[in-house]
């Protein structure tokens, strides 16, 4: 069983839609939860970071962590064509080794 | 402030050839990483270095060697390239204990024929 599971998509939504991206994990020791955005032929860039459980909001983006269900989510409100990218979830126990999901490809259609 | 830089951007090798991928960071980070990214597999850790002079194996170290030359530079060497090593390689660095500070380089696309 992989440490982190992520639906690869692809996901295609119209502009303005609410997008929900999800990952599940098996290691209950994970404490650090990240979402990265990766544009085509670029390196990943950190989008959201959460330590332990709870929600975090940054503009149109909301990250949720449910440790009891071993489930994390990223919500994108009012999606824009510029949000078209691959989204990777990542997790860590102590903040030095990271386990990544396979990534979800998102296309926002104008 | 360039962040994390990688060279080369693209390389074609024949099976059995060797090459070194270079990575440098200017953020004074202690920890550096090498990942490979393959379709449907996500990012997988090859090697990492928690500090100058130390290196540790990650999930997929076979066929690779690394050198932490100094605090800034971390190189990845393929001694005898195989087609299975065709991939996109990313270097990353992080400030100790600050998971939110992981920065990635632009990647090196490697094709082994």
Backbone of each chain as ProteinMPNN parsed JSONL, in Angstrom:
{"seq_chain_A": "XXXXXXXXXXXXXXXXXXXXXXXXXXXXXXXXXXXXXXXXXXXXXXXXXXXXXXXXXXXXXXXXXXXXXXXXXXXXXXXXXXXXXXXXXXXXXXXXXXXXXXXXXXXXXX", "coords_chain_A": {"N_chain_A": [[0.843, -1.189, 0.0], [0.572, 2.18, -0.887], [2.061, 5.049, 0.654], [0.768, 7.485, 0.346], [-2.168, 8.308, -1.299], [-3.607, 9.528, -4.255], [-6.082, 10.777, -6.347], [-5.58, 10.682, -9.757], [-6.962, 12.098, -11.679], [-7.683, 13.031, -15.082], [-9.013, 16.294, -14.183], [-11.544, 18.404, -15.23], [-12.944, 21.551, -15.336], [-15.42, 24.216, -15.517], [-14.652, 27.73, -15.767], [-14.803, 29.553, -12.733], [-15.926, 27.591, -11.202], [-16.118, 25.553, -8.199], [-13.454, 23.728, -6.984], [-12.478, 20.555, -5.82], [-9.912, 18.811, -4.391], [-8.287, 15.828, -3.394], [-6.554, 13.754, -0.977], [-5.579, 10.646, 0.427], [-4.089, 8.924, 3.205], [-1.852, 6.582, 4.815], [-0.158, 6.514, 7.002], [-0.33, 7.246, 10.263], [1.34, 8.872, 11.662], [2.025, 11.137, 10.263], [2.427, 14.64, 10.279], [2.817, 16.997, 9.014], [1.407, 18.682, 6.339], [1.126, 19.331, 2.99], [0.298, 21.172, 0.019], [1.195, 21.294, -3.305], [1.62, 23.16, -6.31], [2.043, 22.524, -9.689], [3.087, 23.703, -12.661], [3.079, 22.985, -16.19], [6.057, 21.495, -17.237], [7.57, 22.694, -15.255], [9.049, 23.201, -11.972], [7.632, 21.941, -8.859], [5.71, 24.147, -6.757], [5.174, 25.477, -3.527], [1.913, 25.655, -2.297], [-0.027, 25.515, -0.219], [0.2, 25.012, 3.301], [-0.123, 23.014, 6.148], [-0.023, 22.35, 9.562], [-0.53, 19.584, 11.541], [-3.943, 19.042, 12.438], [-6.976, 20.517, 11.017], [-8.169, 23.544, 9.404], [-7.035, 25.721, 6.794], [-6.919, 28.858, 5.294], [-6.31, 30.702, 2.337], [-6.783, 33.268, 0.496], [-8.368, 32.309, -2.394], [-8.028, 29.688, -1.867], [-8.409, 26.802, 0.184], [-7.238, 24.659, 2.621], [-7.761, 21.521, 4.083], [-7.426, 19.306, 6.828], [-8.036, 16.139, 7.997], [-7.3, 14.231, 10.414], [-8.335, 12.064, 11.748], [-9.654, 10.613, 9.849], [-7.655, 10.25, 8.093], [-7.233, 11.956, 5.817], [-6.925, 14.486, 3.431], [-7.749, 17.672, 2.01], [-7.967, 19.993, -0.705], [-9.462, 22.968, -1.535], [-10.547, 24.966, -4.184], [-11.829, 28.026, -4.803], [-13.948, 29.877, -7.067], [-12.598, 29.189, -9.533], [-9.917, 29.763, -11.847], [-8.629, 30.1, -15.212], [-5.859, 30.262, -14.968], [-5.367, 28.594, -12.876], [-5.035, 26.141, -13.9], [-3.197, 23.301, -13.774], [-0.991, 20.797, -12.368], [-1.729, 19.34, -9.281], [-0.151, 18.525, -6.34], [-0.21, 16.563, -3.457], [1.515, 16.418, -0.321], [3.268, 14.921, 2.399], [4.61, 14.695, 5.736], [6.439, 13.329, 8.477], [8.238, 14.438, 10.404], [8.984, 16.732, 9.158], [11.159, 16.605, 7.463], [11.561, 14.48, 5.634], [9.651, 13.716, 2.806], [6.529, 12.578, 1.552], [4.929, 12.08, -1.429], [1.833, 12.489, -3.217], [0.537, 11.196, -6.334], [-0.327, 13.252, -7.892], [-2.831, 15.456, -9.233], [-4.238, 16.304, -12.235], [-5.462, 19.357, -13.31], [-7.707, 21.183, -15.291], [-8.97, 24.293, -16.091], [-11.586, 25.577, -17.756], [-12.083, 28.338, -19.849]], "CA_chain_A": [[0.0, 0.0, 0.0], [1.359, 3.399, -0.951], [1.88, 5.92, 1.821], [-0.152, 8.564, -0.001], [-2.96, 8.018, -2.489], [-4.227, 10.726, -4.812], [-6.771, 10.533, -7.615], [-4.811, 11.401, -10.783], [-7.81, 12.826, -12.611], [-7.688, 14.493, -15.054], [-10.199, 16.998, -13.771], [-11.806, 19.536, -16.11], [-14.067, 22.3, -14.782], [-15.573, 25.534, -16.13], [-14.186, 28.866, -14.974], [-15.723, 29.961, -11.682], [-16.365, 26.423, -10.42], [-15.386, 25.167, -6.996], [-12.7, 22.494, -7.228], [-12.092, 19.808, -4.626], [-8.838, 17.844, -4.623], [-8.193, 15.036, -2.168], [-5.55, 12.708, -0.789], [-5.673, 9.825, 1.632], [-2.782, 8.436, 3.604], [-1.929, 5.422, 5.713], [0.72, 6.688, 8.154], [-0.961, 8.143, 11.228], [2.362, 9.746, 12.254], [2.186, 12.36, 9.476], [1.998, 15.846, 10.98], [2.96, 18.138, 8.117], [0.616, 18.426, 5.148], [1.362, 20.385, 2.014], [-0.186, 21.108, -1.356], [2.058, 21.961, -4.274], [1.097, 23.364, -7.652], [3.111, 22.335, -10.676], [2.744, 24.01, -14.036], [3.723, 22.096, -17.148], [7.5, 21.64, -17.456], [8.147, 23.517, -14.195], [9.154, 22.543, -10.685], [6.51, 22.205, -7.95], [5.811, 25.291, -5.856], [4.288, 25.298, -2.387], [0.675, 26.418, -2.36], [-0.63, 25.56, 1.105], [0.892, 24.219, 4.311], [-0.872, 22.87, 7.396], [0.584, 21.488, 10.575], [-1.514, 18.819, 12.297], [-5.298, 19.049, 11.886], [-7.65, 21.793, 10.909], [-8.329, 24.233, 8.124], [-6.242, 26.93, 6.559], [-7.447, 29.556, 4.13], [-5.44, 31.724, 1.761], [-7.457, 33.76, -0.7], [-9.36, 31.385, -2.963], [-7.617, 28.324, -1.533], [-8.616, 26.308, 1.54], [-6.715, 23.313, 2.874], [-8.362, 20.865, 5.242], [-6.787, 18.068, 7.261], [-8.839, 15.335, 8.922], [-6.374, 13.163, 10.818], [-9.076, 10.876, 12.19], [-9.994, 9.864, 8.639], [-6.433, 10.217, 7.264], [-7.779, 12.515, 4.577], [-6.73, 15.914, 3.303], [-8.42, 18.245, 0.853], [-7.693, 21.36, -1.152], [-10.588, 23.549, -2.25], [-10.26, 26.181, -4.943], [-13.069, 28.731, -5.125], [-13.879, 30.77, -8.221], [-11.416, 28.73, -10.27], [-9.485, 30.577, -12.974], [-7.777, 29.354, -16.164], [-4.476, 30.24, -14.466], [-5.253, 27.502, -11.896], [-4.775, 24.892, -14.64], [-1.888, 22.798, -13.365], [-1.069, 19.561, -11.599], [-1.671, 19.607, -7.845], [0.462, 17.418, -5.614], [-0.216, 16.612, -2.001], [2.746, 15.894, 0.269], [3.139, 14.765, 3.849], [5.861, 14.398, 6.415], [6.315, 13.045, 9.908], [8.979, 15.421, 11.202], [9.303, 17.909, 8.367], [12.399, 16.526, 6.69], [11.337, 13.557, 4.514], [8.311, 13.993, 2.315], [5.888, 11.573, 0.712], [4.073, 12.803, -2.352], [0.849, 11.829, -4.032], [0.897, 11.135, -7.755], [-0.723, 14.489, -8.547], [-4.103, 15.542, -9.959], [-4.177, 17.296, -13.313], [-6.662, 20.197, -13.349], [-7.868, 22.146, -16.381], [-10.086, 25.203, -15.908], [-11.96, 26.004, -19.107], [-12.658, 29.703, -19.814]], "C_chain_A": [[0.882, 1.244, 0.0], [1.045, 4.258, 0.265], [0.792, 6.953, 1.573], [-0.856, 8.199, -1.307], [-3.659, 9.302, -2.943], [-4.849, 10.367, -6.15], [-6.07, 11.345, -8.705], [-5.633, 12.27, -11.719], [-7.67, 12.252, -14.008], [-9.05, 15.068, -14.695], [-10.349, 18.216, -14.67], [-13.055, 20.247, -15.614], [-14.206, 23.621, -15.526], [-15.056, 26.619, -15.185], [-15.247, 29.272, -13.963], [-16.2, 28.817, -10.802], [-15.547, 26.288, -9.141], [-14.74, 23.807, -7.267], [-12.341, 21.864, -5.889], [-11.071, 18.747, -5.004], [-8.56, 17.128, -3.307], [-7.024, 14.061, -2.181], [-5.884, 11.924, 0.47], [-4.294, 9.286, 1.954], [-2.934, 7.329, 4.631], [-1.125, 5.611, 7.001], [0.144, 7.713, 9.126], [0.042, 9.086, 11.895], [2.591, 11.032, 11.454], [1.63, 13.547, 10.247], [2.008, 17.063, 10.076], [2.264, 17.789, 6.805], [0.739, 19.619, 4.217], [0.627, 20.122, 0.713], [0.767, 21.928, -2.222], [1.308, 22.093, -5.591], [2.27, 23.25, -8.61], [2.574, 22.633, -12.065], [3.572, 23.133, -14.96], [5.198, 22.47, -17.348], [8.16, 22.601, -16.459], [8.31, 22.67, -12.941], [7.941, 22.829, -9.814], [6.777, 23.444, -7.097], [4.776, 25.134, -4.753], [3.089, 26.227, -2.494], [0.071, 26.602, -0.965], [0.138, 24.626, 2.037], [0.051, 24.2, 5.581], [-0.101, 21.961, 8.322], [-0.531, 20.889, 11.421], [-2.893, 18.969, 11.658], [-5.815, 20.449, 11.657], [-7.703, 22.328, 9.506], [-7.383, 25.405, 8.032], [-6.736, 27.554, 5.275], [-6.451, 30.598, 3.66], [-6.068, 32.152, 0.454], [-8.508, 32.779, -1.181], [-9.089, 29.93, -2.584], [-7.876, 28.008, -0.06], [-8.078, 24.896, 1.63], [-7.348, 22.773, 4.141], [-7.605, 19.575, 5.534], [-7.708, 17.386, 8.257], [-7.987, 14.127, 9.309], [-7.124, 11.907, 11.25], [-9.438, 9.989, 11.003], [-8.788, 9.669, 7.727], [-6.752, 10.734, 5.854], [-7.474, 13.998, 4.561], [-7.359, 16.404, 2.013], [-7.88, 19.631, 0.552], [-8.901, 21.821, -1.943], [-10.129, 24.82, -2.947], [-11.593, 26.803, -5.295], [-12.854, 29.612, -6.344], [-12.665, 30.435, -9.096], [-11.185, 29.561, -11.534], [-8.667, 29.719, -13.94], [-6.325, 29.258, -15.695], [-4.266, 29.186, -13.383], [-4.981, 26.167, -12.583], [-3.346, 24.45, -14.404], [-2.089, 21.402, -12.779], [-0.872, 19.892, -10.126], [-1.193, 18.356, -7.125], [0.257, 17.602, -4.12], [1.085, 15.998, -1.5], [2.595, 15.882, 1.786], [4.479, 14.388, 4.451], [5.59, 14.139, 7.889], [6.976, 14.148, 10.731], [9.455, 16.601, 10.375], [10.617, 17.843, 7.626], [12.319, 15.537, 5.538], [9.878, 13.64, 4.122], [7.815, 12.873, 1.412], [4.831, 12.286, -0.12], [2.998, 11.899, -2.941], [1.27, 11.896, -5.489], [0.509, 12.397, -8.512], [-2.061, 14.37, -9.254], [-3.975, 16.651, -10.988], [-5.507, 18.035, -13.407], [-6.612, 21.121, -14.563], [-9.11, 22.968, -16.097], [-10.387, 25.824, -17.27], [-12.615, 27.388, -19.056], [-14.103, 29.719, -20.308]], "O_chain_A": [[1.822, 1.349, 0.788], [-0.05, 4.215, 0.826], [-0.003, 7.263, 2.461], [-0.215, 7.829, -2.291], [-4.218, 10.05, -2.14], [-4.213, 9.727, -6.988], [-5.972, 12.567, -8.593], [-5.085, 13.081, -12.465], [-7.544, 11.033, -14.121], [-10.088, 14.43, -14.874], [-9.398, 18.976, -14.855], [-14.111, 19.628, -15.483], [-13.236, 24.108, -16.105], [-15.029, 26.443, -13.967], [-16.434, 29.332, -14.282], [-16.816, 29.052, -9.762], [-14.447, 26.827, -9.018], [-15.396, 22.868, -7.718], [-11.951, 22.555, -4.948], [-11.34, 17.886, -5.841], [-8.592, 17.738, -2.239], [-6.571, 13.608, -3.232], [-6.401, 12.469, 1.445], [-3.431, 9.201, 1.08], [-3.993, 7.156, 5.234], [-1.389, 4.931, 7.992], [0.133, 8.91, 8.84], [-0.357, 10.002, 12.614], [3.289, 11.928, 11.928], [0.529, 13.493, 10.795], [1.303, 18.041, 10.327], [2.505, 16.728, 6.23], [0.491, 20.761, 4.604], [0.37, 18.972, 0.357], [1.094, 23.076, -1.921], [0.476, 21.256, -5.941], [3.344, 23.803, -8.375], [1.72, 21.914, -12.583], [4.618, 22.608, -14.578], [5.526, 23.63, -17.596], [9.168, 23.238, -16.767], [7.78, 21.562, -12.854], [7.28, 23.85, -10.0], [7.922, 23.747, -6.762], [3.646, 24.714, -5.002], [3.229, 27.423, -2.747], [-0.296, 27.713, -0.583], [0.656, 23.592, 1.618], [-0.429, 25.239, 6.034], [0.412, 20.921, 7.907], [-1.375, 21.612, 11.952], [-2.99, 19.019, 10.432], [-5.189, 21.436, 12.043], [-7.33, 21.654, 8.546], [-6.985, 25.998, 9.034], [-6.948, 26.861, 4.28], [-5.826, 31.289, 4.465], [-5.912, 31.489, -0.571], [-9.441, 32.456, -0.445], [-9.857, 29.041, -2.952], [-7.605, 28.822, 0.823], [-8.418, 24.038, 0.815], [-7.459, 23.476, 5.145], [-7.199, 18.852, 4.625], [-8.115, 17.991, 9.249], [-7.966, 13.121, 8.599], [-6.598, 10.801, 11.127], [-9.519, 8.767, 11.132], [-8.889, 8.996, 6.701], [-6.565, 10.04, 4.854], [-7.724, 14.699, 5.541], [-7.488, 15.655, 1.045], [-7.402, 20.342, 1.436], [-9.321, 21.166, -2.897], [-9.415, 25.641, -2.37], [-12.401, 26.197, -5.999], [-11.735, 30.042, -6.627], [-11.82, 31.29, -9.36], [-12.128, 29.998, -12.193], [-8.075, 28.721, -13.531], [-5.639, 28.28, -15.994], [-3.129, 28.905, -13.005], [-4.723, 25.169, -11.911], [-2.399, 25.138, -14.785], [-3.209, 20.897, -12.706], [0.041, 20.635, -9.765], [-1.758, 17.274, -7.282], [0.52, 18.676, -3.58], [1.684, 15.159, -2.172], [1.897, 16.711, 2.371], [5.358, 13.843, 3.783], [4.637, 14.664, 8.465], [6.363, 14.72, 11.633], [10.26, 17.398, 10.855], [11.15, 18.868, 7.201], [12.98, 15.757, 4.524], [8.986, 13.637, 4.969], [8.567, 12.301, 0.622], [3.966, 12.991, 0.401], [3.215, 10.703, -3.14], [2.24, 12.569, -5.835], [0.954, 12.604, -9.641], [-2.391, 13.321, -9.808], [-3.648, 17.79, -10.657], [-6.558, 17.413, -13.567], [-5.594, 21.762, -14.825], [-10.188, 22.413, -15.884], [-9.547, 26.507, -17.855], [-13.579, 27.597, -18.32], [-14.732, 30.777, -20.343]]}, "seq_chain_B": "XXXXXXXXXXXXXXXXXXXXXXXXXXXXXXXXXXXXXXXXXXXXXXXXXXXXXXXXXXXXXXXXXXXXXXXXXXXXXXXXXXXXXXXXXXXXXXXXXXXXXXXXXXXXXXXXX", "coords_chain_B": {"N_chain_B": [[18.836, 36.677, -5.905], [18.592, 33.449, -6.641], [17.347, 31.123, -5.831], [16.764, 27.734, -6.197], [18.856, 26.166, -8.418], [19.372, 24.207, -11.362], [21.413, 22.178, -13.434], [22.148, 20.103, -16.276], [19.374, 21.458, -18.238], [18.207, 19.712, -19.976], [18.986, 16.477, -21.196], [20.345, 13.958, -23.255], [21.218, 10.619, -23.154], [23.156, 7.692, -23.953], [22.598, 4.225, -23.302], [24.526, 3.043, -20.622], [26.275, 5.178, -20.53], [27.685, 7.824, -18.496], [26.771, 10.478, -16.243], [26.563, 13.642, -14.526], [24.255, 15.356, -12.579], [23.739, 18.652, -11.671], [23.132, 20.699, -8.815], [22.285, 23.656, -7.097], [21.796, 25.861, -4.323], [20.857, 29.033, -2.993], [19.871, 29.834, -0.556], [20.766, 29.342, 1.926], [19.995, 26.934, 3.057], [19.966, 23.947, 5.017], [19.226, 21.29, 4.39], [19.037, 19.174, 1.534], [17.646, 17.716, -1.445], [17.149, 15.051, -3.813], [14.843, 14.209, -6.244], [12.927, 12.04, -8.37], [10.588, 12.237, -11.055], [8.006, 10.555, -12.457], [5.534, 9.631, -14.894], [2.392, 8.939, -13.449], [3.579, 8.072, -11.134], [4.31, 9.999, -9.386], [6.346, 12.146, -7.277], [9.381, 10.813, -6.295], [11.68, 10.099, -3.755], [15.148, 10.105, -4.153], [17.779, 10.46, -3.026], [18.821, 12.168, -0.051], [20.222, 14.951, 1.775], [20.996, 15.919, 4.911], [22.748, 17.692, 5.95], [25.871, 19.368, 5.283], [28.218, 17.045, 4.184], [26.81, 14.78, 4.905], [24.759, 12.136, 3.718], [21.798, 10.37, 2.745], [19.937, 7.449, 1.809], [16.993, 7.429, -0.164], [13.763, 6.517, -1.305], [14.213, 5.331, -3.843], [17.113, 4.617, -4.517], [18.846, 3.036, -6.063], [21.314, 2.708, -8.56], [22.191, 5.266, -8.537], [24.393, 7.854, -7.324], [25.394, 10.281, -4.878], [26.713, 13.531, -4.047], [27.431, 15.765, -1.519], [28.698, 18.591, -1.945], [29.268, 21.014, -0.717], [27.655, 23.397, 1.441], [25.941, 24.635, -0.327], [25.765, 23.091, -2.672], [24.636, 20.115, -4.31], [25.066, 17.17, -5.839], [24.015, 14.763, -8.301], [24.789, 11.615, -9.476], [24.839, 9.478, -12.259], [26.18, 6.506, -12.859], [26.186, 4.469, -14.775], [24.099, 4.759, -17.098], [20.674, 3.727, -17.522], [17.803, 2.783, -19.51], [15.576, 2.788, -17.801], [16.049, 4.881, -16.157], [15.242, 7.115, -17.409], [13.626, 10.091, -16.964], [12.218, 12.899, -15.15], [14.186, 14.954, -13.238], [14.275, 16.42, -10.089], [15.692, 18.795, -7.955], [15.687, 19.838, -4.554], [15.479, 22.063, -1.735], [15.515, 22.744, 1.797], [14.784, 24.569, 4.779], [15.907, 23.666, 7.979], [13.556, 21.857, 9.873], [11.464, 23.312, 8.926], [8.988, 22.677, 7.206], [7.465, 24.052, 5.401], [9.188, 25.464, 3.862], [10.268, 24.225, 1.641], [11.781, 24.346, -1.399], [11.798, 23.936, -4.909], [13.903, 23.113, -7.689], [14.049, 23.884, -11.269], [14.108, 21.527, -12.674], [15.546, 18.677, -14.43], [15.415, 17.202, -17.501], [15.825, 13.963, -18.462], [16.755, 11.708, -20.913], [17.281, 8.409, -21.649], [18.653, 6.404, -23.989]], "CA_chain_B": [[18.458, 35.444, -5.2], [18.117, 32.563, -7.699], [16.628, 29.985, -5.283], [17.403, 26.454, -6.51], [19.18, 26.068, -9.839], [19.786, 22.874, -11.811], [21.976, 22.036, -14.773], [21.551, 20.808, -17.41], [17.906, 21.435, -18.315], [17.81, 18.554, -20.77], [20.133, 15.658, -21.578], [20.114, 12.645, -23.87], [22.335, 9.707, -22.941], [23.032, 6.319, -24.418], [22.723, 3.241, -22.228], [25.897, 2.807, -20.182], [27.012, 6.428, -20.328], [27.562, 8.406, -17.158], [26.615, 11.928, -16.195], [26.297, 14.234, -13.221], [23.296, 16.441, -12.525], [24.194, 19.622, -10.685], [22.106, 21.474, -8.121], [22.818, 24.631, -6.15], [20.793, 26.738, -3.706], [21.469, 30.215, -2.369], [18.989, 30.243, 0.534], [21.413, 28.921, 3.168], [19.286, 25.784, 3.608], [20.824, 22.825, 5.391], [18.826, 20.013, 3.781], [18.822, 19.17, 0.09], [17.008, 16.479, -1.884], [16.979, 14.712, -5.221], [13.644, 13.438, -6.551], [12.592, 11.804, -9.763], [9.151, 12.301, -11.29], [7.595, 9.73, -13.591], [4.068, 9.629, -15.052], [1.657, 7.991, -12.627], [4.348, 7.651, -9.947], [4.553, 11.124, -8.492], [7.732, 12.461, -6.922], [9.969, 9.802, -5.429], [12.955, 10.548, -3.221], [16.294, 9.277, -4.516], [18.716, 10.678, -1.927], [18.765, 13.482, 0.561], [21.363, 15.334, 2.589], [20.52, 16.764, 6.002], [23.753, 18.72, 6.196], [27.107, 19.17, 4.537], [28.972, 15.87, 4.589], [25.946, 13.629, 5.19], [23.763, 11.783, 2.713], [21.013, 9.192, 3.089], [19.135, 6.918, 0.727], [15.552, 7.586, -0.134], [12.937, 5.394, -1.737], [14.699, 4.712, -5.08], [18.514, 5.025, -4.669], [19.668, 2.135, -6.88], [21.794, 3.251, -9.822], [22.556, 6.676, -8.339], [25.25, 8.286, -6.227], [25.28, 11.722, -4.637], [27.791, 14.212, -3.327], [27.116, 17.089, -0.979], [30.002, 19.209, -2.132], [29.325, 22.044, 0.316], [26.291, 23.677, 1.877], [25.161, 25.117, -1.454], [25.696, 22.231, -3.847], [24.304, 18.71, -4.109], [25.069, 16.611, -7.184], [23.493, 13.406, -8.493], [25.56, 10.977, -10.54], [24.448, 8.201, -12.837], [27.446, 5.903, -13.294], [25.954, 3.695, -15.991], [22.685, 5.057, -17.301], [19.783, 2.705, -18.066], [16.541, 3.38, -19.977], [14.657, 2.96, -16.67], [16.366, 6.146, -15.493], [14.583, 8.199, -18.133], [12.74, 10.707, -15.994], [12.509, 14.296, -14.847], [14.839, 14.985, -11.93], [14.142, 17.685, -9.377], [16.438, 19.056, -6.733], [14.947, 20.708, -3.647], [16.166, 22.359, -0.481], [14.602, 23.109, 2.87], [15.362, 25.025, 6.033], [15.661, 22.644, 8.984], [12.365, 21.93, 10.692], [10.474, 24.216, 8.338], [8.47, 21.947, 6.039], [6.864, 24.99, 4.45], [10.229, 26.184, 3.117], [10.857, 23.395, 0.596], [11.781, 24.954, -2.725], [12.26, 23.029, -5.957], [14.518, 23.651, -8.891], [13.219, 23.793, -12.475], [14.115, 20.168, -13.198], [16.389, 18.216, -15.538], [14.762, 16.121, -18.257], [16.841, 13.017, -18.915], [16.305, 10.629, -21.791], [18.325, 7.396, -21.841], [18.285, 5.568, -25.143]], "C_chain_B": [[17.819, 34.474, -6.192], [17.303, 31.404, -7.148], [17.406, 28.704, -5.521], [17.63, 26.391, -8.023], [19.666, 24.659, -10.155], [20.38, 22.957, -13.209], [22.297, 20.582, -15.035], [20.03, 20.796, -17.337], [17.427, 20.174, -19.029], [19.059, 17.796, -21.191], [19.664, 14.354, -22.201], [21.379, 11.815, -23.671], [22.08, 8.391, -23.647], [23.205, 5.386, -23.222], [24.198, 2.994, -21.918], [26.721, 4.063, -19.984], [26.787, 6.948, -18.917], [27.341, 9.906, -17.279], [26.334, 12.373, -14.762], [25.317, 15.378, -13.38], [23.707, 17.36, -11.37], [23.011, 20.381, -10.089], [22.79, 22.435, -7.161], [21.677, 25.475, -5.606], [21.507, 27.872, -2.982], [20.64, 30.729, -1.2], [19.541, 29.833, 1.904], [20.659, 27.772, 3.865], [20.263, 24.66, 3.942], [20.507, 21.56, 4.603], [18.573, 20.175, 2.288], [18.386, 17.779, -0.347], [17.136, 16.308, -3.399], [15.759, 13.807, -5.355], [13.645, 13.1, -8.038], [11.074, 11.779, -9.896], [8.832, 11.558, -12.573], [6.08, 9.735, -13.685], [3.415, 8.545, -14.202], [2.355, 7.562, -11.353], [4.559, 8.8, -8.971], [6.038, 11.387, -8.287], [8.244, 11.389, -5.967], [11.373, 10.244, -5.037], [14.07, 9.573, -3.586], [17.311, 9.289, -3.368], [18.414, 12.026, -1.294], [19.991, 13.691, 1.439], [20.882, 16.315, 3.643], [21.511, 17.876, 6.328], [24.975, 18.405, 5.349], [27.838, 17.946, 5.083], [28.132, 14.654, 4.917], [24.98, 13.41, 4.039], [23.044, 10.509, 3.153], [20.173, 8.766, 1.904], [17.667, 7.218, 0.944], [14.862, 6.333, -0.614], [13.53, 4.626, -2.919], [16.159, 5.05, -5.349], [19.334, 4.2, -5.664], [20.023, 2.766, -8.216], [22.25, 4.693, -9.733], [23.576, 6.814, -7.216], [25.117, 9.79, -6.081], [26.522, 12.23, -3.925], [27.269, 15.543, -2.823], [28.441, 17.826, -0.913], [30.266, 20.275, -1.066], [27.881, 22.363, 0.67], [25.392, 24.033, 0.692], [24.857, 24.046, -2.499], [25.487, 20.758, -3.508], [24.165, 18.09, -5.5], [24.582, 15.163, -7.178], [24.215, 12.785, -9.674], [24.93, 9.654, -10.951], [25.709, 7.583, -13.42], [27.302, 5.159, -14.61], [24.46, 3.777, -16.292], [21.938, 3.895, -17.955], [18.495, 3.374, -18.535], [15.534, 3.606, -18.853], [14.921, 4.247, -15.894], [15.903, 7.357, -16.303], [13.513, 8.797, -17.233], [12.992, 12.208, -15.976], [13.032, 14.336, -13.416], [14.723, 16.382, -11.326], [15.024, 17.683, -8.139], [15.589, 19.982, -5.872], [15.801, 20.983, -2.419], [15.147, 22.847, 0.533], [15.374, 23.608, 4.08], [14.98, 24.004, 7.104], [14.388, 22.898, 9.781], [11.269, 22.819, 10.148], [9.944, 23.597, 7.053], [7.928, 22.877, 4.973], [7.898, 25.731, 3.616], [10.873, 25.334, 2.037], [10.669, 24.065, -0.761], [12.394, 23.983, -3.719], [12.97, 23.805, -7.059], [13.621, 23.428, -10.091], [13.223, 22.41, -13.119], [15.119, 19.935, -14.31], [15.662, 17.054, -16.197], [15.844, 15.234, -18.836], [16.192, 11.918, -19.741], [17.478, 9.679, -21.994], [17.867, 6.431, -22.928], [18.929, 4.186, -25.076]], "O_chain_B": [[16.653, 34.634, -6.554], [16.614, 30.74, -7.922], [18.56, 28.583, -5.109], [16.693, 26.548, -8.806], [20.291, 24.003, -9.321], [19.906, 23.714, -14.056], [22.687, 19.873, -14.107], [19.464, 20.171, -16.44], [16.363, 19.64, -18.715], [20.079, 18.407, -21.509], [18.71, 13.731, -21.734], [22.48, 12.265, -23.986], [20.935, 8.021, -23.906], [23.879, 5.726, -22.249], [25.009, 2.767, -22.816], [27.765, 4.019, -19.334], [25.834, 6.568, -18.237], [27.683, 10.521, -18.289], [25.926, 11.582, -13.911], [25.514, 16.265, -14.211], [23.981, 16.911, -10.257], [22.026, 20.666, -10.771], [23.758, 22.073, -6.492], [20.716, 25.773, -6.314], [22.597, 27.703, -2.437], [20.69, 31.916, -0.878], [18.856, 29.964, 2.918], [20.68, 27.653, 5.091], [21.254, 24.45, 3.242], [21.416, 20.838, 4.194], [17.986, 21.158, 1.836], [18.714, 16.784, 0.3], [17.219, 17.278, -4.152], [15.648, 12.783, -4.68], [14.276, 13.778, -8.849], [10.363, 11.359, -8.983], [9.334, 11.9, -13.644], [5.401, 9.832, -12.662], [3.827, 7.385, -14.227], [1.807, 6.784, -10.572], [4.954, 8.569, -7.828], [6.877, 10.9, -9.045], [7.612, 11.097, -4.952], [12.153, 10.701, -5.873], [13.954, 8.369, -3.358], [17.651, 8.242, -2.817], [17.827, 12.908, -1.921], [20.696, 12.747, 1.794], [20.417, 17.408, 3.32], [21.138, 18.89, 6.919], [25.095, 17.322, 4.776], [28.051, 17.824, 6.289], [28.685, 13.587, 5.185], [24.452, 14.359, 3.459], [23.619, 9.673, 3.85], [19.747, 9.591, 1.096], [17.171, 7.255, 2.071], [15.321, 5.22, -0.359], [13.375, 3.408, -3.002], [16.436, 5.726, -6.341], [20.415, 4.629, -6.068], [19.159, 3.291, -8.919], [22.652, 5.282, -10.736], [23.619, 6.007, -6.287], [24.773, 10.49, -7.034], [27.267, 11.477, -3.297], [26.735, 16.348, -3.586], [29.199, 17.699, 0.048], [31.389, 20.402, -0.579], [26.972, 21.656, 0.234], [24.195, 23.75, 0.722], [23.807, 24.087, -3.141], [26.07, 20.227, -2.563], [23.256, 18.441, -6.252], [24.719, 14.444, -6.188], [24.248, 13.367, -10.758], [24.547, 8.833, -10.118], [26.25, 8.105, -14.395], [28.189, 5.212, -15.462], [23.666, 2.971, -15.805], [22.472, 3.184, -18.807], [18.128, 4.427, -18.014], [14.717, 4.522, -18.939], [14.105, 4.654, -15.067], [16.152, 8.498, -15.913], [12.602, 8.097, -16.79], [13.858, 12.72, -16.685], [12.398, 13.816, -12.499], [15.032, 17.384, -11.97], [15.088, 16.709, -7.389], [14.853, 20.818, -6.396], [16.725, 20.233, -2.106], [14.06, 23.302, 0.177], [16.472, 23.135, 4.372], [13.844, 23.53, 7.127], [14.165, 23.994, 10.295], [10.263, 23.059, 10.817], [10.384, 23.939, 5.955], [7.925, 22.545, 3.787], [7.54, 26.537, 2.757], [11.945, 25.694, 1.55], [9.547, 24.312, -1.204], [13.373, 23.298, -3.421], [12.682, 24.973, -7.321], [12.544, 22.847, -9.959], [12.425, 22.147, -14.019], [15.497, 20.856, -15.035], [15.336, 16.057, -15.553], [16.684, 15.692, -19.611], [15.219, 11.289, -19.325], [18.543, 10.089, -22.455], [16.851, 5.747, -22.803], [18.721, 3.365, -25.969]]}, "name": "protein", "num_of_chains": 2, "seq": "XXXXXXXXXXXXXXXXXXXXXXXXXXXXXXXXXXXXXXXXXXXXXXXXXXXXXXXXXXXXXXXXXXXXXXXXXXXXXXXXXXXXXXXXXXXXXXXXXXXXXXXXXXXXXXXXXXXXXXXXXXXXXXXXXXXXXXXXXXXXXXXXXXXXXXXXXXXXXXXXXXXXXXXXXXXXXXXXXXXXXXXXXXXXXXXXXXXXXXXXXXXXXXXXXXXXXXXXXXXXXXX"}
